[in-house]
Amino acid sequence: MAKSDTGGAGPLDRARITTAAIALIDAESAHALSMRKLGASLSVEAMAIYHYFTGRDEVLDSVVETVINELHDDPDLQVHAAHWEEYLYRTAHAVRRIALAHPQVFPLIATRPPAAPWIQPPLRSLRWIQTFLQALQACGFADENAVAVYQAFSSFLLGHLLLEVSALGADVGPVEEAQPTPPDASDLDDYPLLKRLEPLLSRDRGAEEFEEGLEALIERLTSRGKR
């Protein structure tokens, strides 16, 4: 007898499928996620999922957006113009909480966004990138400075947290798309700020950030002195 398209816990929908995908990734890894396994966890045939998602890659995108939405709903992350440092501090700790709550999901956040592969460093959630840049601009940052803060902050945060979740056993290797397709310019229609800042966001400042970060670290260690 074929499995029902509704499964055993109510009607099937995108939210229920995404929640099941998060649970499966938490238990195993993003690499282990397949439509067959996802269907089995929902007590439906894998083909039933295709009524809601075009494929595994879209499910992964939904997983990332669902997890990252915690940042958009966090009242502690409402930015005030005079307190941008506090905004960065609270954001960093909020992202870390997500990473520790979902160590196997977190590496997906650091994968290149399919709609904007030119963003440096890459993040899968374009919504979060735009929100972050808008918050900095609300604090008075000019375009170039806002992008510089995004790049330095994200490089530090992702680098540290990927090491941390890796120590917890997370598979931090990139998840390849089954059938990569070239990005469509219309995919960015909801992100006008990112489109406008493409020349700045696509600039690779990796070498500069490394030198600046190393210099800051050495200065901090020097200030502590020899014990």
C-alpha positions, 0 to 999 in steps of 0.5 A, a space after each residue: 500500500 502506498 504511503 499517504 501524501 499527508 503522512 501520519 502527522 497532519 497535512 504536508 506543507 513546506 513548513 512541515 517538510 523543512 522542519 523534518 529536514 532540519 531534524 534529519 540534518 541535525 541527526 546526521 548531516 546535510 550530505 546525508 539528506 536525500 528526498 527518499 530519507 526525507 520522505 521516509 521521515 515524514 511517512 510519505 513517498 519522496 515524490 510527494 515532496 516535489 509538490 512543494 519543492 523543486 528538489 533537494 537544493 530548494 529544501 536546503 535553501 528553506 532550511 537555511 532561511 528557517 534557521 536564520 529567521 531566528 535572527 530577524 525575529 530576535 528583539 535583541 537585534 533591533 539596531 539603534 544608531 548610537 549602538 552599532 557596536 552592541 548590534 554587532 556584539 548581539 548579532 555575533 552571539 545570536 549567530 553562535 547560538 544558532 550554530 551550537 543549536 544546529 551544528 550540522 545545519 550551520 555549515 550550509 549558511 556559509 555556502 555560496 548563495 546561488 543567486 549571488 555567487 559574487 558576494 564575498 564572503 558568501 552566505 546562503 541567506 541573502 535576506 540576512 545580508 541585506 538586513 545586516 547592511 541596512 542596519 549599518 546604514 541606519 547607524 550612519 555607515 556609508 556604503 563602502 564602510 558598511 560592506 567593509 564591516 560586513 566582510 570583516 565581521 562575517 569572515 571572523 564569525 564564520 571562520 570561528 564558528 565553522 571551527 567550533 561546529 567542526 569540533 562538535 563533529 559537524 561535516 563542514 565540507 561544501 554541499 554540491 548542488 545536484 544540477 547547478 544552474 546559472 543565477 538569474 538576475 531576477 532572483 535578486 529583485 527582492 534585494 535591491 541593496 545587494 544589487 546596487 552594492 555588487 561592485 563592493 560586495 564582489 571585491 575580495 578583501 581576504 588578504 587585507 582582512 587577514 593582515 588587519 585581523 592578525 595585526 589586531 590579534 598581536 596588538 591585543 596579545 602584546 597589551 596583555 604582556 608577558 606573565 
